[in-house]
Amino acid sequence: MSSSMSPLITACKEPRTKISIRRIRRSELPEDTIALARFLIGKVVVHDLPAGRVSGRIVETEAYPPGDPAGHHFRGPTPRIKSMYLAPGHVYVFFNYGAHFMLNVVSEAPDTAAAILIRALEPLAELLDLTRGPGRLAQALQIDRRHDGVDLCEDEKLWLGDAGQSAGLIGKSVRIGITRAADKLLRFFERGNPFVSGPKRLLQPPPKRRKPRLRASS
């Protein structure tokens, strides 16, 4: 990796208990953006680097389905987002406000643009607590624009896996930091996991709506 990237984590110690991670096949991925956003909770992102392995269990995602006004693909294809039109399981990386790279997983059939933002990871293999939030986790995994278009189901170094740890209860809320389609409940997270990002108010279950009382007929 380039020395100009200045990663927060440059190496990973061997875990005290070795974690067995099985590679996920593309055929296992749900063929729907929202379903895939939920499916990814509990799965593992692995990046095998020369200095060692860095990895984390996904605990928070945001879905950006086809036609979403909040998505980069809303206005149609551009060279910058061409990876969003690849098969499900490919990486889409963008640079957010000139400050952070963001890791996304392409989520629809080829030629239909959509993606899922990975917002938070639970660190594995003794990673430090540097994976809460999409910018921090991309830096911790040493992911940048050069990884745009990588196939997480086929690549030897950057891949998606399953460690056999099922997800807990999955909550949902509005997405964070957007102004369009801001009312859509397209953010998914593992309830009670301390590595989930965002304001605490979004971690609470939405209040149940009271059914209106029917007036007795006279």
Secondary structure, 3 states (H helix, E strand, C coil): CCHHHCCCCCCCCCCCCCCCCEECCHHHCCCCHHHHHHHCCCCEEEEEECCEEEEEEEEEEEEECCCCCCCCCCCCCCHHHHHHHCCCCEEEEEEECCCEEEEEEECCCCCCCCEEEEEEEEECCCCCCCCECHHHHHHHCCCCHHHCCCECCCCCCEEEEECCCCCCCEEEECCCCCCCCCCCCCEEEECCCCCCCCCHHHHCCCCCCCCCCCCCCC
